[in-house]
Amino acid sequence: MNIINTVSRAPREDLRGEMLCLSSLILTYCWVLFGMGIVLSIKQTRSREIPYGRYAGKSNSRRFIPAKLAWFLQELPSFLVPMLLVWRSGWRCGMGRMLLLSLFCAHYFQRTFVYSLLTKGRPSPLYIVMSALIFCSVNGFVQGHYLLHCAAYDDSWLTDVRLVTGVTLFLLGMAVNVHSDYILRNLRKPGEITYKIPKGGMFEYVSGANFFGEIIEWFGFAVATWSLPAFAFAFFTLCSIGPRAYNHHRFYHEKFADYPKSRKAVIPFIF
């Protein structure tokens, strides 16, 4: 399956009345995502003042949303929109499409219904939450629509090395992401407000272990689907949270004189 031609050569009509592949829209979205990723990466590497989490400034509390509610609201569309698309299609997905959509939805189910309830993070600025909500809605639609109405996976895809490799990477990345979040949540005892050095798991190798796991997840998903929209999303994820991991890395080095010198920012042994 060609990673680009599966979008550009999508069918133009469907005699059964099913939703047509919006190939031009998807292709445009992919290039916009590549461009946004580059711009976001440059912007974040020039300044660590990324306005959420530990870098969120103090402002009117009415413009901030509690962390649990913020994460729930902004992540929900990425789970809900693909599920609505599947429901609209009459659940006629096929094993290949259903497996790939299940990977995407599994990540956002965990982020929406598990992570959001457990997080101990700081309140998020309202405009950050709204921006994330809009992005997750659009991206959820594009990824779901592409898999359901544009991509073609025959029975041989279930044993294709790209699917096997991609699913393996996705599951490994998700495990690292979830485990790293667990470590971060339990760094401080109730009532403590001081920062501590994360230890254990992939934090022994990188400062942004949770970010590393998520990056691996989405590149695994891209390999499994072998699609341009998924690769564009993986690239955007790298550009979005990669610099944030680097900023965390600098923060730890500046705050802790005994911070492990061998620990990298986001890519083990490399960067």
N, C-alpha and C positions, 0 to 999 in steps of 0.2 A: 504494500500500500504506500503510495507516494504521499509524503507529508504535506505537500502544497496542493497537488492536484485533487486531493479529496475535497478541498474547498472550492477550488476554481472550476471544477468540472461537475459540480453537483447538478442533479436533475432539475429542470426548470418547471416541470408540471407533475401533478399527481392525480391520476384519474380516479383514485379511491377517495379523494377529498381530504387527504391528510395534509398537515402543514408542510409547505415547501421549504427547502433549504434556502436560507437568506445568505447566500454565498458572498455577495458583495459587502453586505453589512459586516459579516464575520471577518472577512479579509481586512476591511478598514479598521475594525476593532483591534485586530492583531497588531497592525503597524502602529496604531495609536498607543497600544500597550507597550510596545518596544520603545517608542519615543518617550512616553511618560516614565518608563523605568530609567532611562538614561538621565533625563532631567532630574528625577527624584534622587538618583544616586549622587549626582554632582552637587545638588543642593544640600544633601545631608552630610557629605564629606567636608563641606566648607564650614558647617556649623553643627554643633551637637545639640542645639536647642530644638530638638524635635518635641513638639508641644503635647506630649502625653506621657504617662508614667512618671518616672523620676525627674523628667525634664519639663513637666508641666509647670507653668508659672502660676503664681497665686493671683486669683482674680475673683470676681463676683461669683459666689457659689451657685447662683441661679443659672450661670452659663456652663456649669459642670454637671455631669451625670454620674451617679454612683457606679463604681467599677462593675459590679455584678449586672446591673441593668444595662449598662453601656455595651458590655460584651455580648449579652443576650440579644439586644436589638440589632447590633451591627452585623452579627454573624448569622442570624436567623435566615435572611433571604437566600444565602448560599446553600442552605439546606432545603428551604421551602420551595424556592422557584424550580429547581430540577425535579422535585417530587411532583409539583403541579404539572410540569411538562410530561412526565411519565403518565400521570393520571389522565391527562388530556389525550395522550396517544392510545389510550385503552390498554396500557400495559403490554403492548405488542413491541417489545424491545429486542428480544433475542438474548441468548446467554451472554454473548460478548459485550453488547451494549450495557446490559444490566450489571455485569461484573464491574465495568469501568465506572458507570454512574454510582455504583455502590461504594467504590473507593472515595469518590469525591464527596458523596453525602456522609460517609462515615466520619471523615475529618470534621465536617461542619456540624454533625450531630454532637461529636465530642466537645467542640468549641462552644456550641450553643447551649447544650443541656447539661454538660458536666463541668467544663472549665469555668463557665460564667458563674456557676453556683459556688465553686470552690475558691475562686480568685480572691486574693487579699490586696489587690492593686489599688492604686489611688484613683479618685474620680477623673473622668476624661472630659476634655472640653466638648461642648455641645457640637461645635462645627466639625470636630474630628469624628465624632460618632456619626453625624449625618453624612459626612463624606464617605466613611467606611460603609455605611448602610447602602448608599447609592451604588458604590463600586461593587459590593457583594451582590446586589440585585442584578446589575448588568452582567457581571462575570458569571453568576449562577445561571442566568439565561443563556449566555453565549456557549458556555461549556456544555450545558444540558442539551440545548438545541442542536449543537454540532453533532454530538454523539447520537442523538435520536434521529435526526433528519438529514444529516450530511454525510457522516462517515459510513463506511461499509466494511463490516467485519464478517468474513465467512467462518465456517467451522474450524478451519485450519489455524485461525488466529488464537484459539484457546491453547494451542501447543507451540505457538511462535516464541522464539527466544526473546523477542522484544517485550511481549506481554509478561512472560515469566520473570525476566530481569526487572521490568518496571514495577510489577506488583511486589516483588521482593524488596526493592529499594523503598517503595512507598511504605510498606509495613515496618521496615527497619526504621525509617525516618519518623514515622508516627510513634513508634515505641520510644525513640530517643526524645522526641518532643514532649510526650506525656510524662515520661520519667523525669525529665529536666524540670518541667513545671512543678512536679511533686517536690523535688529538692528545693526549688525556690520558695514554694509556699511554706516549707517547714524550716527555713533558715532562722527565723526569729520566733521567740516565744511570745505568747499573748502579752500585749502591752509594750513590747520592745519596738524601738523606732530606728535603732542604729543599723547601718549596713554591715553585712558580713560577707566573707568570701565563700562562694558556693563550692562545695566539695562533693566528690562522688560522681559516678557515671561519666558522661562525656565532658563534664566540667573539669575533669582532670586533664583534658587536652585543649579545650577551648573555653573562652569566657562566655560566649553566646551559644551554649549547648542547645538551648531550646530553639534558637533561630536556625542553627545548623540542622537540627532534626526536621524542621519544617521545610527548609530548602531541599533537603534530600527527598522528602515526601513528594514535593511537586515536580521535581525533575524525574522521579520515578513514575509519577502519573503521566508525565509527558512521554516518556519512553513507552509505557504500557499502551497509551492511546495512539502514539505515533502521529500526533496531530499538531498543526500549527497553532491553534488556539491554546492548547495545553502548554506548548513550549513558550509561547508568548507570556502566559501567566507565570510559568516557572521563572522566566527571565525577570519579570516584574517583581516577583517575590524576592529574588536574589538582590535586586537593586534596592528594594524597599527595606528589608530587614538586615541585609548584609552590613550596610553602613551603621545601622543601629547597634549591631553586635560589636563593631569596631569602636563606637563611642562608649559602650559599656566597658570594653577592654581598657580604653584610656582612663575611664573613670576609676576602675579598680586599681590600676597602676598608680594613679595620683593619690588615691585615698589610703592605700595599704602599702607600707614600705616592704612588707614581707610577702607581697603577692608573687605567686610562682612565676619565675622568669621564663620557664619553658612553655608556659601555656600560651597558645595562640588566640587570635580573636574569634574566628569563625570556622576556619578550615584546619583540621588537625595537622600539625607538623609543617604547615605551609604558610598560612596567614591568619 
